[in-house]
Amino acid sequence: MKKLKISLVALVFTVGIGGAVVQKIQAAPKPLDPTYNWNGSGPLKSGQDLSKTVSQAQSDYGCTGASTACATGVPTSGSGPDAHIFQP
């Protein structure tokens, strides 16, 4: 019985670690994700320029809302319009 409990704990731990790894892989920028040169006034990177994807900039600036402008990104790879991220 003790061996079964240890095995179950090990299985739960392994599944938890595996889930965390999968989330990191999914959140990583894909080769086709456009990058932007970011300039903004977010709470974490006030006034700094970044050359990153939208999701990376949201993480670095700490802006994932939809109301107040946080930063604007000018495309550095690919083409298209400027990107914007917002504070809550």
N, C-alpha and C positions, 0 to 999 in steps of 0.2 A: 504494500500500500504506500509506503514511504517513497519507494522508487517511482511509482506512478505520479505522486504529487510533484516530485522533483522534475520529472519529465514534462508534466503539464506547465510548470513554472518556466522551464526552459523553452517550451514551445511558444508560450505567450510572449516571453521576452524577445524571441527571434522574430515573431510576427510583428511586434511593435517596432523593432529596429528596421525591419524590412519596409514597413509602411512609411517610416521617416525617410528612408533612402529614396523610395518611389516619389514622395512629395518633392524632395530636393531635385530629382531628375526632371520632373514635370515643370518645376518652376524655373529651371535653368533656361537661359535664352537659346532659342533655336537658331540655326544658321541663317534662316530666312527672315528672322525678326529684324525690322529696320532699327537702326540706332539714330539717336538725335543728340545734338549739342544742347544741353539743358541749361537754362538760366532762370533762376527764380528766387523766391524768398520764403521757401518752406522752413518749418521750424528746426530741421536738423542740419541743413546744408545752406544756410542763408547766404545768398550772393555768389555761390560757387557754380562754375560751369562743369557739366558732366557730359560725357559722350557714352550714353547708355540707351538701352531699350526702355520702353514705357514702364514695364513692370519693375525694372531695376531702379529707375528714377523715382517711382512711387515709393519704393522701399527706402531709398537713400534720403529723399526729402521728407518722408513720413506723411505723405499726402495721398489719401485714398478716398477722399470724399467727392462731393459733387456740387458744392456751392461756391466757395471762394477760390479764385485762381491762385495756384501755388507756383507753377513753373511752366515755361513754354520751351518746347524743343524744336530746333531747326534740323531737318534731315541731314545726316552725315553719310548715310548709306541708302541706296535705293532712291526713289523719288516719291513725291507726294506732298501733301500739305503739312504745315507745322502741327505738332502734337501739343496738347495741353493736359495738365493734371491739376486736380483741385483738392482743397482742404475741406474737411467736413463743415 
